[in-house]
Amino acid sequence: MPNWGPRSADGKFSKRNGEPGRDGAADEANAWDQLKMADAVVMRNETLVSAPGMRVRKYDGAVEINGQWCGIEIEGGTGRKNPQQRQFDDWLNAPGNAVETSDGRTLFGAHDAWMDRSTSQAIWLDCGTVSAA
């Protein structure tokens, strides 16, 4: 069975130091703050979407880029997407595919951000290209 991160005694996610909470919460907050400083329109709430024949996909939030909404996955440290997340994102990033969110937004793509903990900078991995925020 895969290890999706540290857990508390009752099975809930915890920080690496054992405190309650998610280990990547600070990475997510930092990435969202960087997007806001760049005047991006962001939705920091978890965004659940589904597509035919695939598991429900949960993004860390969404951002509006050039008038179109995209799901955002933020990773830090050793975090990586699992194969199901990668499959869903590849499908969503293909031309002509889109999904509706529960609040009525249409996501036209998915983007990744990896937080470099040594510099506190977000590295944006955008459909095969890499850029620093």
C-alpha positions as CSV (number, residue, x, y, z in Angstrom):
1,M,0.0,0.0,0.0
2,P,1.4,3.5,-0.9
3,N,2.4,5.9,1.8
4,W,0.6,9.2,1.1
5,G,2.4,11.0,3.9
6,P,2.7,11.0,7.7
7,R,-0.4,10.0,9.7
8,S,-1.5,10.6,13.3
9,A,-2.4,7.7,15.6
10,D,-6.0,8.0,14.5
11,G,-5.1,7.8,10.8
12,K,-5.4,11.5,9.9
13,F,-2.8,13.4,7.9
14,S,-0.1,15.0,10.1
15,K,2.9,17.1,9.7
16,R,6.3,15.4,9.5
17,N,7.0,16.6,13.1
18,G,3.8,14.8,14.3
19,E,1.7,17.9,14.8
20,P,-1.9,17.9,13.5
21,G,-2.3,19.2,10.0
22,R,-1.0,18.5,6.5
23,D,2.7,18.6,5.8
24,G,2.3,20.6,2.6
25,A,-0.1,23.3,4.0
26,A,2.7,25.9,4.3
27,D,3.8,25.1,0.7
28,E,0.3,25.6,-0.6
29,A,-0.1,28.9,1.3
30,N,3.2,30.2,0.0
31,A,2.4,29.2,-3.7
32,W,-1.1,30.9,-3.5
33,D,0.5,34.0,-2.0
34,Q,3.0,34.2,-4.9
35,L,0.1,33.8,-7.4
36,K,-1.8,36.6,-5.7
37,M,1.2,38.9,-5.8
38,A,1.3,38.2,-9.5
39,D,-2.3,39.5,-9.7
40,A,-3.7,36.1,-10.6
41,V,-7.3,35.3,-9.7
42,V,-7.1,32.3,-7.4
43,M,-9.5,30.0,-5.7
44,R,-7.7,28.4,-2.7
45,N,-10.4,25.9,-1.9
46,E,-10.0,22.2,-2.8
47,T,-11.6,21.7,-6.2
48,L,-13.2,18.3,-6.9
49,V,-13.9,17.3,-10.5
50,S,-14.7,14.1,-12.4
51,A,-14.4,12.8,-15.9
52,P,-15.9,9.7,-17.5
53,G,-14.1,6.5,-16.7
54,M,-11.7,8.1,-14.1
55,R,-11.6,8.6,-10.4
56,V,-12.6,11.9,-8.9
57,R,-9.7,14.4,-9.0
58,K,-9.0,16.8,-6.2
59,Y,-7.0,19.9,-7.0
60,D,-5.5,22.1,-4.3
61,G,-7.4,25.0,-5.9
62,A,-7.8,26.8,-9.2
63,V,-6.3,29.8,-11.0
64,E,-7.7,31.9,-13.9
65,I,-5.1,32.3,-16.7
66,N,-6.0,34.3,-19.7
67,G,-9.7,34.1,-18.9
68,Q,-9.7,30.3,-18.4
69,W,-9.7,28.3,-15.2
70,C,-7.1,25.6,-14.5
71,G,-6.7,23.2,-11.7
72,I,-3.6,23.6,-9.6
73,E,-1.6,20.8,-7.8
74,I,1.0,22.1,-5.4
75,E,3.8,19.8,-4.2
76,G,6.6,20.4,-1.8
77,G,9.6,18.5,-0.6
78,T,9.3,14.9,-1.9
79,G,5.7,15.2,-2.9
80,R,4.7,13.8,-6.3
81,K,1.5,13.1,-8.2
82,N,0.2,9.5,-8.2
83,P,-0.5,7.7,-11.5
84,Q,-4.3,8.4,-11.4
85,Q,-3.7,12.1,-10.9
86,R,-1.2,12.2,-13.8
87,Q,-3.7,10.3,-16.0
88,F,-6.5,12.8,-15.2
89,D,-4.2,15.8,-15.8
90,D,-3.0,14.5,-19.1
91,W,-6.6,14.0,-20.2
92,L,-7.6,17.5,-19.0
93,N,-4.6,19.1,-20.7
94,A,-5.5,17.5,-24.1
95,P,-7.2,19.9,-26.6
96,G,-11.0,19.9,-26.3
97,N,-11.3,18.4,-22.8
98,A,-12.8,20.3,-19.9
99,V,-14.5,19.6,-16.6
100,E,-17.1,21.5,-14.5
101,T,-16.5,22.2,-10.9
102,S,-19.3,22.1,-8.2
103,D,-19.4,25.9,-8.2
104,G,-19.9,26.1,-12.0
105,R,-16.4,26.9,-13.1
106,T,-15.0,25.2,-16.2
107,L,-11.5,23.9,-15.9
108,F,-9.6,23.7,-19.2
109,G,-6.3,22.4,-17.9
110,A,-4.2,21.5,-15.0
111,H,-0.9,23.0,-13.8
112,D,1.7,21.9,-11.2
113,A,3.7,23.9,-8.8
114,W,6.6,22.5,-6.8
115,M,7.7,24.6,-3.8
116,D,11.5,24.8,-3.4
117,R,11.7,24.7,0.3
118,S,15.3,26.0,0.3
119,T,14.3,29.3,-1.4
120,S,10.5,29.4,-0.7
121,Q,10.0,30.0,-4.4
122,A,7.3,28.2,-6.5
123,I,8.6,26.4,-9.6
124,W,5.6,26.3,-12.0
125,L,5.5,23.2,-14.2
126,D,3.1,24.1,-17.0
127,C,2.3,21.4,-19.5
128,G,6.0,20.5,-20.0
129,T,7.6,23.9,-19.5
130,V,9.3,25.1,-16.3
131,S,9.3,28.7,-14.9
132,A,9.9,30.3,-11.6
133,A,7.2,32.5,-10.1
